[in-house]
């Protein structure tokens, strides 16, 4: 394990993406989203995705020079074509435009079609919260991973849901969750570390629970949030299907062609009350939750976003920890691109 300064990591990833042929503006956006994601402790969706993106680019599944454009636009909604490029630049554009519309009309909604992986959904939801608005961000994914209730074959992706809301005294409340029990990136992290996974995360081809990360990575069958029907897994599956409708059915993203769709929304609290009233109310709610009786006296009751803020404070100070397996995978991509490797 080695810790890398965030800005060094961001700069080096920009260099790599530009060398692949991606425009510098898109490269800077994608790299920033990835590194900010790692700073928040979401290692499954940060620079650890670079080997996956590199393979997609080599196989022609990723357009490195996309023409990102608005296809349709109305007063409070729009649809963006990502032209099969990395999803980060298109999703940042989508939420930025949704924020602008929410300031004018009270709500802004943006869909993105013909996209690829966009990293962590929470980043885009928090964009809205940082602007003083409530944010939601969803995405579907093309690779079938989630096994539907009563099914044996994977059908849906991890289809995450993110929600963020601004407070005044407290950090924003930020929820970012897969609709599977875990994101597939957690399986990858365990495989790289040579560690087992908890029972209930994944199943094999026969539908039996597995704890070997290598077997789970090969079978690519994740349980929906909640697990089986007896433990309410049908609820996670239902949420995943909702995300699929909003991100693919509504945007027109063609999953069979490898296309991903995204859905973001910004809501202006001023549409519902006086300036500052929402933030003050959320502060009271957060304080109330933190003040509830604890299982452990050294650990306050969790509010969504707490672990990520703690990780950010530590990692901005000490650097982002990268495992040796990931460092070697990154080194291989830099060598393949004929770039010096300054990260390890």
N, C-alpha and C positions, 0 to 999 in steps of 0.2 A: 504494500500500500504506500502510495506517495501522494503528498498534498501539493496541488498546483494552484498558484495564484489565479484568481478568477479572470483578471484582465489579460494575463499572459495566455491562458487557455482560450479566451475569446478571440484574441488576436491571431493565434495559430490556426484556429478552426476557420477564421475568415480567409487566411492565406490558402488553406487547403481547398475550400469551396471555390475560391476564385481560380485556382489552378485547374480545377475540374472544368471550368468554363462558365460558372455561374456569375452573373453581373454582381459587381461589388455591393450595390445597395441591397440586393436580395441576400447576399452572403452575410452582410453585417446584421441584417434583421434576423436571419435564421440562427447565426452564431450567438447573438445576444439572447434570444429566447432559450436556446439550449443551455447556455451557461447560467442564466438566471434560474432555470429549472434545477440544475445541479446545486446551485447555491441554496435552494429551498429543500434540498435533501431528497428530491425525486430523481434518483439516479437512473431509474428505469427509462426515463424519457429525455435525458439530456444528451451529452456528447457520446454516451454509450450507444446512441443510435447511429453514429457515423459509419461503422462497418456495414450496417444494413443499408444506409443511403448509398454508400459506395457501390455495393453489389447491385442495387437497383439501377444506378446510373450506368454501370458497365453492361447490364443486360438490356438497356434501352427502355426500362420501365419508368424512368424519371427524366423529365424534360429540364435540363439545366438552364435553358434560356427561355423561360415561358413568357408569353404575352398575357399578362394578367389584366383582365378587362371587366368592366361592368356590363352585364348583359341586359338586365332589366332594372328599372328604378322607379319607385313611387315615393310619396311623401314620407312614409315611415319605414319603408322596406326596400331592399335591393338584393340582386343576385349577382355574384362575381364568378367569373370563369378563371380558374387557376391554371388552365392549360397544362395540366399534368406535371406541374412543378412542385417542389417541396411546399407543404401547406403553410409553413410559418409566415412568409411574406403576405400571402393572400388572406390569412386569418387576421393578421395585424391590420391589414387594410380594411377588412370587413368590420372588425370591432371599432376601429377609428371612425368609420363612416356611421356605424350604429350609434356611437357616442354623440356625434354631431347631430344626428336626427333626434336623439332623445332629448338633447338640450333645446331643440326647436319645438318638437311636437309632444314630448313626454315619453315617447318610446321609440326605439330604433331596433330594427330586426334586419339581419343580413344572413344570407345563405351563400355558401361557396360550393361550386360544383367542379367536377373534373380535377380534383386535387389529389395530393398524396399525404403521407403522414405529417401531422402538424405539431408533434411534441405533446406537451402537457396542456390539457384544456384549462387548467386553473390559471395559467398565465394570461389568457385572453379575458377571462372573467375578472381577474384582478385589474386589468387595464381599465375597466369601467369603474371599479371601486376607487382606484387611484384618481379618477376624474370626478369623484363624488356621486357616482351613479351605482345602481344595482346591476350586476352583470351575470349573464348565463352563457355558457359555451358547451356545446356538445359536438361530438364527431363520431361517425361510424368508421369501420375499417374493413378492408377488403379480405384479409386473411381470415377464414373461418376458424374460430377458436372456442366460442362458447357453445356448450352442448345444451340444447333446449330441454325443458322439462319433459320427461318421458322419452327423450331421444337418446341415440347412441353416437350420432355423427355431429361434429361441430357445424354450426350454421352462421352465427353472428360473430362480430368482433367483440372486443372488450368494451366498446361503445361507452366511453366515459361521460360523466355529467359533472359540470363545474358551476359553482354559484359563489358570488362574492358580493359583499355589502359593506359600505363604509361606516365606520364609527367616528367619534370625535376624539375621545381620550384613548381608546383602545385601538390596536391594529384592526384592520378590516377582518371581518369574518370570511374565511375562504374555505369552501368545501370542494374537493376535487377527488372523485371516486370513479373507479371502473364499475361497470354493472356485472362484471364477473367477480368472483371472490377475491382475486388479485389481478393486476395487470400482467400480461405475458412477460413484460420486462423483468418482473420479479423472478420468474423462472430462469431467465437468462443470467441474472445476477447470481443466483444460487449455483447455476451450472458453472459459471466462470470461477466461483469461489470453491467449487467442489463440495458444496454443502447440500444436505437433504432439504426437502420442502415439507411444510406441515401437511398432514393428512387432511384432505378436503379441498385442496387447491386445484388438483387436476386428477384426471382419470385416464386409463389406457383405452385401447381399442375395444376392449370388452366392457367398458364402463366401470371398471374397478379402480378404486382410489390408489394413487401411487405417491411415493415420497422421494423417489430417485429423480433428481432434477434432470438428468440426462434422458431418462425415459419420458418424463413429462415434456421436455423440449422436443423430442422426436414425435410423440403422439399428438401434440398440439391440441389438447382437449381440456379446456378449463371449465370449472363448474360455474354456473350463474351465481350471483351474489345470494348467499343463503344456502347454497349447496343443493340438496335434493328437495323433493316436494314436501317431505315430512318436516324439513327445517326451513320451509318458506322460500325455496329457491325459485319457485314460479314468480315471485315478486321481482327478483333481480332479472329474470328472463323477460318479464313484461316491461320493465324499464328499458332494457336493451332494445326491445322491439320498438318502443316509443322513439328512442334515439334514431333507430334505423329509418323510421318514417320521416322524421324531421330533417335528417341529414342526407338521405338518399332518395326516398320517394318524392319528397317535396322539391329538392334541388335538381333532380334528374341525374344525379351521379350514377353511372352504370357500374355496379359492383363487378359484374362478370367481365368487364373490360379493365378491371384493376383500378377504377376510379373511386376516390373517397369524397365524401361531402361533409361540410361543417355547417353548424347553425349557431349564431351568436345573437344575443339580445341585450340591450341596455335600457334600463328603466330609470326615469328621473323622479326621485322622491318628492321634488317640489310640486309634482302633479297631485300630491296627496296631502300636503300640509305646508306649514311655514318653514322657512329656511332654517336648517339645523335641527328641526324637530325629529326627523328620522334618525339622525346620527345620535342624538341624545337618548332616544328610546332604545337604540341598539346597544349603547353603552350600558344602560340599566340592565338589559337582558344579559349581556356578557358578564357583568359584575355579579348578577344573580346566579348564573351558572357556575362561575368560578368560586362562589361562596357556598355552594352546596356541600353537604357532608362528604368527606373523602374516604376512600378505601385506604389510602396511604397518606399520612400526614405530610409527607414530603412532596406529594404530587397533587396539584389542584385538579378539579374536574375539567375534563378536556372540552375546549371550544375548537371547532374546526379552524385550522390554520395555526394553532399553537405549535405543533411540532415543526412546521415549516419555518416559522419565525425564529425558533430556537436554532434550527440548523443554519439559517441564514446568518445569524449573529456569529456563530462559531466559524462558519466557512469563509465569511468575508474577512475574518481576522486571521485564520490559520491556513486557509486554502481549501480547495475542493479535493477530497480523497479519491484517488483513482487506483483501482486494483491492478496488479501486475499483468493479469491476462488482458484487461482492456488496454493498458498501456502498450502492450506488444501488438495488439490488433490495430491501435492507432498508428504505431510506428510503421507497421506494414503498409498502411495507406499513405503515409507521408513518403516512404521510400518509393512506393509505386508511382507517386506523383512527382518524384525527383525533388523533394523538398527536404531541407534539414529538419531534424526532429529535436526540439528543445524541451520536450516535456518529460523526458526520462533518460 
